[in-house]
Amino acid sequence: MLMAWLVPAAGPTRDHLAATINMLAAEHDAPRFEPHVTMAGLFHSGKQAAVQTLSSLAAGTRPFEVTFDAGGY
């Protein structure tokens, strides 16, 4: 299974999200994970084709800003 994620840049926002995830994980006895947004859940092609496509897309994409109206869990 392959997935594509957007991961926030290092800094206060990422630190805040990580702290919130860790707090909720401890509170609910749940796994901890890095802050991210899943962009593509599953690729229905071979691993090599998916890796090649994602590598090609990522190579031509500069960092960009994403703004959300709200977050939830």
N, C-alpha and C positions, 0 to 999 in steps of 0.2 A: 504494500500500500504506500503510495506517495502522496504528499500534501504540500501545498504552497502556502506560506505564512507571510504576513506583513508583521515586522517586529519593530517596536518603537526604538528610536535612537536612545543611546545612553543619556541620562539626565534626570531632572526632577520628575517629569511625567512618568517615565519608565519606573523610577524608584517608587513612586506612589502606587502605581499599579501592582508592582511586585509585592509591596508591603500589604496591600489589600488582599491579594491572592493568598499570601502566606497566612494572614490573619484568619481568613475564611477557611483555609485548609485545616488549620489547627482547630478551629471552632467546630468543624464538621467532620473531623477525621478523614479528610479527603487528600488526594495527591496535590503536590505543589508543582507548578509549571511556570515557564517564562511567559510574560505578557505577550500576546500576539492576536492577530485576527486571521482566521483561516480563510484563504481566498479560493482555494480549490480543494475540495475534500478528497476526491479520488480521481485517479487517472485510469482510464480504461484502455490503456495501451501498454506496450512493453516498457519495462523500466528504462532501457536505454533511450527510447523515443521520448519519454516524458522528461528525462534528465536533459537531453539535448534541447528540447523545446524550451524548458524553463531556463536553462543556461543562456540560450540565445536571447530570450526576453529580458532576463536580468542584466545581461551585458549592455544592452542598449537603453537601460532605464536609470535615470539619475534619481537620487533620493527625492521624495516628495512629501508634502504635508497632507495629512488626512484629519478632518475635523468631524467629530461625532456630536450629535445633539445631546445624547445621553449614553450612559453605560449601565449595564445591569448584570445580575447574576442570579 
